[in-house]
């Protein structure tokens, strides 16, 4: 097992030499989520549903037009 770990560490050291050190970001900085066209289309499709919970705690989706 030590041989595998040593090989892995050598590989990461060579990769660090080629690509540079890993980027370290400020952990207190909020995460920025970037939405692409696929995510916007998905959000649009899901906006037609409402999440309902039954008496047993099971969650399911219902079309908004079926609620009226």
C-alpha positions as a Markdown table, in Angstrom:
| # | Residue | x | y | z |
|---|---|---|---|---|
| 1 | Unk | 0.0 | 0.0 | 0.0 |
| 2 | Unk | 2.9 | 2.4 | 0.8 |
| 3 | Unk | 4.2 | 1.9 | -2.8 |
| 4 | Unk | 0.8 | 3.0 | -4.2 |
| 5 | Unk | 0.7 | 6.0 | -2.0 |
| 6 | Unk | 4.3 | 6.9 | -2.9 |
| 7 | Unk | 3.5 | 6.6 | -6.6 |
| 8 | Unk | 0.4 | 8.8 | -6.3 |
| 9 | Unk | 2.4 | 11.5 | -4.4 |
| 10 | Unk | 5.1 | 11.4 | -7.1 |
| 11 | Unk | 2.4 | 11.8 | -9.8 |
| 12 | Unk | 0.8 | 14.8 | -8.0 |
| 13 | Unk | 4.2 | 16.4 | -7.6 |
| 14 | Unk | 4.9 | 16.1 | -11.3 |
| 15 | Unk | 1.4 | 17.5 | -12.2 |
| 16 | Unk | 2.0 | 20.4 | -9.8 |
| 17 | Unk | 5.2 | 21.1 | -11.7 |
| 18 | Unk | 3.4 | 21.1 | -15.0 |
| 19 | Unk | 0.2 | 22.9 | -14.0 |
| 20 | Unk | 1.3 | 24.9 | -11.0 |
| 21 | Unk | 0.0 | 24.8 | -7.5 |
| 22 | Unk | -3.7 | 24.3 | -6.7 |
| 23 | Unk | -5.7 | 27.5 | -6.5 |
| 24 | Unk | -6.8 | 28.3 | -3.0 |
| 25 | Unk | -9.8 | 30.6 | -2.6 |
| 26 | Unk | -11.0 | 32.5 | 0.4 |
| 27 | Unk | -13.3 | 30.0 | 2.3 |
| 28 | Unk | -15.4 | 33.0 | 3.7 |
| 29 | Unk | -16.2 | 34.2 | 0.2 |
| 30 | Unk | -19.8 | 33.1 | -0.9 |
| 31 | Unk | -20.0 | 30.5 | -3.7 |
| 32 | Unk | -21.2 | 32.1 | -7.0 |
| 33 | Unk | -23.4 | 29.8 | -9.1 |
| 34 | Unk | -23.4 | 30.6 | -12.8 |
| 35 | Unk | -26.6 | 29.5 | -14.6 |
| 36 | Unk | -26.2 | 28.5 | -18.2 |
| 37 | Unk | -29.0 | 28.1 | -20.8 |
| 38 | Unk | -29.6 | 24.5 | -19.9 |
| 39 | Unk | -30.2 | 25.3 | -16.2 |
| 40 | Unk | -32.5 | 28.2 | -17.1 |
| 41 | Unk | -34.5 | 25.9 | -19.4 |
| 42 | Unk | -34.7 | 23.3 | -16.6 |
| 43 | Unk | -35.8 | 25.9 | -14.1 |
| 44 | Unk | -38.5 | 27.1 | -16.5 |
| 45 | Unk | -39.8 | 23.5 | -16.9 |
| 46 | Unk | -39.8 | 22.9 | -13.1 |
| 47 | Unk | -41.6 | 26.2 | -12.4 |
| 48 | Unk | -44.9 | 24.6 | -13.6 |
| 49 | Unk | -44.8 | 22.2 | -10.6 |
| 50 | Unk | -45.5 | 22.5 | -6.9 |
| 51 | Unk | -44.1 | 20.2 | -4.3 |
| 52 | Unk | -46.7 | 18.7 | -2.0 |
| 53 | Unk | -46.3 | 16.6 | 1.1 |
| 54 | Unk | -48.8 | 13.9 | 2.2 |
| 55 | Unk | -49.6 | 12.9 | 5.8 |
| 56 | Unk | -46.9 | 10.3 | 5.8 |
| 57 | Unk | -44.2 | 12.9 | 4.9 |
| 58 | Unk | -43.8 | 11.7 | 1.3 |
| 59 | Unk | -43.0 | 14.5 | -1.2 |
| 60 | Unk | -44.5 | 14.5 | -4.8 |
| 61 | Unk | -44.9 | 17.1 | -7.6 |
| 62 | Unk | -48.2 | 18.4 | -8.8 |
| 63 | Unk | -48.8 | 20.6 | -11.8 |
| 64 | Unk | -49.8 | 24.0 | -10.8 |
| 65 | Unk | -52.8 | 24.0 | -13.1 |
| 66 | Unk | -54.1 | 20.8 | -11.4 |
| 67 | Unk | -54.2 | 22.6 | -8.1 |
| 68 | Unk | -56.9 | 25.1 | -9.2 |
